[in-house]
Amino acid sequence: MITRDQIATVLDHPVHDAEGVKIGDAKHVFFDDVTGEPEWVSVRTGLFGTSESFVPIHDGTVVEDHLEVPYARDTVKDAPNVDVDAGGHLSEQEEHRLYEHYGIDWDTAWQQANQPPEGGRARLGTDTTGQDMTATGTRPGGDDAMTRSEEQMHVGVERRETGRARLRKYVVTEEVQRTVPVRHEEVRVEHEPITDANRDAAMSGPDITEAEHEVILHEERPVVETEAVPVERVRLSTEERTEEETVHGEVRKERIETDRTDETETETGQGDR
């Protein structure tokens, strides 16, 4: 449960959901009119904080520099839009809608608050010093000064996924041509005349007979073998580049005018005519 002393730690600090995911930044804290304890916190959400959602902080806890609430981020962002009246109060109908959205039993919560008077159960919260403020921006206590406020635009960045890259290895078949010399044997008939050198060998056989002589021929043929060998290593890496982008937004500022009526000057002017 958040106490009044922890308000300064909550305002303008991040708000995380039950899973630790940031929802937005806390902007206002609302108190229960009866118990005086913090009841609701408004959270600025969206890329530029353009949306504001209400979330109960009765069961919230302060963890280091942020507030954690037991609700999912989408649940908070989908909370119904409510209007705060000029007195800084939530109407009974608006608060009933919020209780229903967050699954909180309205009758039980009403009984625990001891049935506060009609007109709402919450009021505008505190500034960073923990002091109460009214909806018009002036502090109670008799100070006749008027506080002028203005909105400031805070531009941030969020990291999101834009795509994915993956490595995929597949096999392709290519035709490879190589030229290799091959040899083969051919039959060649040689006629040798009878000379004194070969006469004895020629006359060693029978005079006339039938005979055969066989020669075995050889040839070479190309043989193809394949072998898988590593050729390179491939990996994916990311490179971060910084670019300048211009964003536009609207901020509201309060202006203070002075209306003056000088009665003395008016009376003098009438007497001269």
C-alpha positions in Angstrom: 0.0 0.0 0.0 1.3 3.5 -0.9 1.5 6.0 1.9 1.3 9.8 1.7 5.0 10.0 2.5 5.8 8.0 -0.7 3.9 10.4 -3.0 7.1 12.3 -3.9 8.7 9.0 -4.9 5.8 8.1 -7.1 5.0 11.4 -9.0 6.9 11.8 -12.4 8.5 8.3 -11.9 7.9 5.2 -13.9 5.0 2.8 -13.3 5.5 -0.9 -14.0 2.9 -3.6 -14.3 2.8 -7.0 -12.5 5.4 -8.4 -14.9 7.9 -5.5 -14.5 7.1 -3.9 -17.9 7.0 -0.1 -17.9 3.5 1.3 -18.4 4.3 5.0 -18.3 5.0 7.8 -15.8 2.8 8.8 -12.8 1.4 12.3 -13.2 -1.2 12.8 -10.5 -2.2 11.0 -7.3 -5.8 11.0 -6.0 -6.8 10.5 -2.4 -9.9 8.9 -0.8 -12.1 11.7 0.7 -12.8 9.6 3.8 -9.6 7.8 4.6 -7.2 10.4 3.2 -5.1 7.7 1.7 -3.8 7.5 -1.9 -6.5 5.7 -4.0 -5.7 6.3 -7.7 -2.8 7.4 -9.8 -3.0 8.7 -13.4 -0.3 7.3 -15.7 0.8 9.0 -18.9 1.1 6.3 -21.6 1.9 6.1 -25.3 5.1 7.0 -27.2 4.9 10.7 -26.3 2.7 10.4 -23.2 -0.4 11.5 -25.1 -2.8 9.2 -23.2 -3.5 9.2 -19.4 -5.0 6.2 -17.6 -6.2 5.7 -14.1 -5.0 2.7 -12.1 -5.6 1.8 -8.4 -2.6 2.1 -6.1 -4.1 0.6 -3.0 -2.1 -2.7 -3.7 0.8 -1.0 -5.4 4.3 -1.0 -4.0 7.3 1.3 -4.5 10.3 -0.6 -5.7 13.6 1.4 -5.9 12.7 4.3 -8.2 9.4 3.2 -9.6 5.9 2.1 -8.7 4.6 -1.4 -9.4 0.9 -2.2 -9.6 -0.7 -5.7 -9.8 -2.3 -5.1 -13.2 -1.1 -5.9 -16.7 0.1 -3.1 -19.0 -2.7 -3.7 -21.5 -5.3 -3.6 -18.8 -4.1 -0.2 -17.7 -3.9 1.2 -21.2 -7.5 -0.1 -21.9 -8.9 1.6 -18.8 -11.9 3.8 -19.6 -11.3 7.5 -20.1 -12.7 9.6 -17.2 -13.0 13.3 -16.6 -12.0 15.0 -13.4 -14.4 17.8 -12.4 -13.3 21.4 -11.5 -12.9 20.4 -7.8 -10.4 17.7 -8.6 -12.9 14.9 -7.9 -13.9 11.7 -9.7 -17.6 11.3 -9.9 -19.3 8.2 -8.5 -20.2 7.1 -12.0 -16.6 7.5 -13.3 -15.1 5.7 -10.3 -17.7 2.9 -10.6 -16.5 2.4 -14.2 -12.9 2.2 -13.1 -13.7 -0.3 -10.4 -15.6 -2.5 -12.9 -12.7 -2.4 -15.4 -10.2 -3.5 -12.8 -12.4 -6.2 -11.4 -12.8 -4.6 -8.0 -16.1 -5.2 -6.2 -17.9 -1.8 -5.9 -20.1 -2.6 -2.9 -17.1 -3.9 -0.9 -15.0 -0.9 -1.7 -18.0 1.4 -0.8 -18.4 -0.2 2.5 -14.7 0.0 3.3 -14.9 3.7 2.6 -17.8 4.1 5.1 -20.1 5.4 2.5 -18.6 8.9 1.7 -20.9 11.7 0.7 -22.2 12.1 -2.8 -19.9 13.9 -5.2 -17.1 11.4 -5.5 -14.6 9.5 -3.4 -11.3 11.0 -4.7 -9.7 14.4 -5.0 -6.7 15.8 -6.9 -3.5 14.5 -5.5 -0.2 16.1 -4.7 2.8 17.8 -6.2 6.3 16.5 -5.8 6.6 18.1 -2.3 3.6 16.1 -1.0 1.4 19.2 -0.4 -2.3 19.1 -1.4 -3.3 21.2 -4.4 -6.7 22.2 -5.7 -7.9 21.9 -9.3 -7.3 25.6 -10.0 -3.6 25.4 -9.1 -3.7 27.6 -5.9 -2.6 26.3 -2.6 -4.9 26.5 0.4 -3.9 28.5 3.4 -4.7 32.1 2.4 -2.0 32.7 -0.3 -3.5 35.3 -2.8 -0.9 34.6 -5.4 -1.9 32.7 -8.6 0.2 29.9 -10.0 0.7 29.8 -13.7 1.5 26.4 -15.2 2.4 25.1 -18.6 3.0 21.8 -20.2 6.4 20.6 -21.2 7.0 18.1 -24.0 9.3 15.2 -23.1 10.5 13.3 -26.1 11.8 9.8 -25.6 12.5 6.7 -27.7 11.2 3.2 -27.5 12.9 0.1 -29.0 10.7 -2.0 -31.2 11.3 -4.9 -33.5 11.5 -4.0 -37.2 12.4 -7.3 -38.7 14.5 -10.5 -38.5 17.4 -11.9 -40.4 18.6 -15.5 -40.3 21.2 -17.6 -41.9 20.0 -20.7 -43.9 22.3 -23.2 -45.5 21.1 -25.2 -48.5 22.7 -27.4 -51.2 22.9 -26.6 -54.9 24.4 -28.7 -57.7 26.7 -27.2 -60.2 28.2 -28.6 -63.4 32.0 -28.6 -63.2 34.1 -29.3 -66.3 37.7 -30.4 -66.2 40.0 -31.7 -69.0 42.1 -34.6 -68.2 44.4 -36.6 -70.6 43.6 -40.3 -71.0 45.5 -43.0 -72.9 44.4 -46.1 -74.8 46.2 -48.7 -76.9 45.5 -49.4 -80.5 46.6 -52.3 -82.7 49.1 -51.7 -85.3 50.3 -54.4 -87.8 54.0 -54.2 -88.5 55.6 -56.1 -91.5 59.2 -57.1 -91.0 61.2 -58.4 -94.0 63.3 -61.5 -93.6 66.9 -60.5 -93.0 70.0 -62.3 -91.9 69.3 -61.0 -88.4 65.9 -62.6 -88.0 66.2 -65.5 -90.5 66.8 -68.1 -87.8 63.7 -67.0 -85.8 61.6 -67.1 -88.9 62.7 -70.6 -89.9 62.3 -72.1 -86.4 58.6 -73.0 -86.9 56.9 -75.4 -89.3 56.9 -74.7 -92.9 53.1 -74.2 -93.4 50.6 -74.2 -90.6 47.8 -72.2 -89.0 48.4 -70.1 -85.9 47.0 -67.3 -83.8 48.6 -64.5 -81.7 46.6 -62.4 -79.3 47.5 -58.9 -77.9 45.5 -57.4 -75.0 44.6 -53.7 -75.5 44.3 -51.2 -72.6 42.8 -47.7 -72.2 42.4 -45.1 -69.4 39.1 -43.7 -68.3 38.5 -40.5 -66.1 37.3 -41.3 -62.6 35.4 -38.6 -60.6 35.5 -38.4 -56.8 34.1 -35.6 -54.6 35.3 -34.5 -51.2 33.6 -32.0 -48.8 36.0 -29.4 -47.5 35.3 -26.2 -45.4 35.8 -23.0 -47.4 34.6 -20.2 -45.1 32.7 -19.2 -41.9 29.5 -17.0 -42.1 27.8 -15.3 -39.2 25.2 -12.5 -38.6 26.0 -9.3 -36.7 24.1 -6.1 -36.1 25.3 -2.5 -36.6 23.6 0.4 -34.8 23.2 3.7 -36.7 21.9 6.9 -35.3 19.6 9.2 -37.3 18.0 12.5 -36.5 14.2 12.7 -36.5 12.1 15.7 -35.8 8.9 15.2 -33.8 6.1 17.7 -33.3 3.7 18.0 -30.5 1.3 20.5 -28.8 1.8 21.9 -25.3 -0.6 24.1 -23.4 0.5 27.2 -21.5 -1.5 29.3 -19.0 -1.5 33.1 -19.5 -2.5 35.6 -16.8 -4.2 38.9 -17.8 -5.0 41.8 -15.6 -8.3 43.6 -15.8 -8.1 47.1 -14.4 -10.7 49.8 -13.9 -9.5 53.2 -12.9 -12.5 55.0 -11.4 -10.6 58.2 -10.6 -9.6 58.7 -14.2 -13.1 58.0 -15.3 -14.7 60.7 -13.0 -12.1 63.3 -14.0 -12.8 62.7 -17.7 -16.5 63.2 -17.2 -15.9 66.5 -15.4 -14.0 68.0 -18.3 -16.8 67.6 -20.7 
